[in-house]
Amino acid sequence: EHNVYNTVKIGNQTWMKENLRTAKFPDNTPIDLGINASTVTPYRYNPNRDANTVNIYGYLYNWKAVMHGSVSSSSKPSGVQGICPTGWHLPSDGEWEDLMTTLGGNGVAGDKMKEAGTSHWLSGGTQASNSSGFTALAAGYYGSSNTGFGERTYYWSATEGDASHAYTRYITYFASLVSRRN
C-alpha cells in the first residue's frame, strides 16, 4: 500500500492536506475495519459507514490506532510516529495550538482550514476560504448512531488529557472556529 499525500506549509509547519487512508500501520500490520466503537482495539472506520467515501475522505481511526502503541506526548514535535507514514508524526496538542496561532487563533482558523464550497461540507454554514491550503473535509466521526458526515471533522493529537481522553481539534460547517476537546 503506497498512498501519496499532498502537503502544505503553514508558518513553519508542514501538514498533510489530505486525511490518511491507510489500512496498515507503518510496520505493515493490518488495521482492522471496525464495526463498533472501541477504546481497546485499534480500528479504522469508513466515513459515513460507506466504503465508497474512503477515496475522498480517508479513513476514520480511533486513538488506539493512531497511537499504534506509542505513549502520549506533549512535546513539539511530538515524536510519535504512530499510524503516520515514515518521516511523519502525529501532532501534539501544542503543535495544533501553534497552527491555530499561525492562522490567527481558534476563533477564525476553521474557515481558513475548511475546503471552500459545499462539495464536502453541508451548506448554510460559515464561508470557508481554505486560505491556509489545509483543505479540511467533513469526514465526520464514528459513533453509535450519528456520524457527523458533511457536518464536522475531528483531528487527533498525540497528547492525552487523562487516562480516558486525548485532545482533539474539531471543525464544523456552521462555525468559523476550531474547537479543542479532551
SULNOR-V696045 format. One record per helix or strand of 3 or more residues. SS is the DSSP state (~ for helix, > for strand). FROM is the first residue (numbers start at 1). TO is the last residue. Records with the same first field share a line. If there is no record, write none. Layout:
# SULNOR-V696045
SS=FROM-TO, FROM-TO
This chain:
# SULNOR-V696045
>=7-10, 13-16, 43-46, 59-61, 152-162, 165-172, 178-181
~=47-49, 51-57, 63-67, 93-102, 106-113
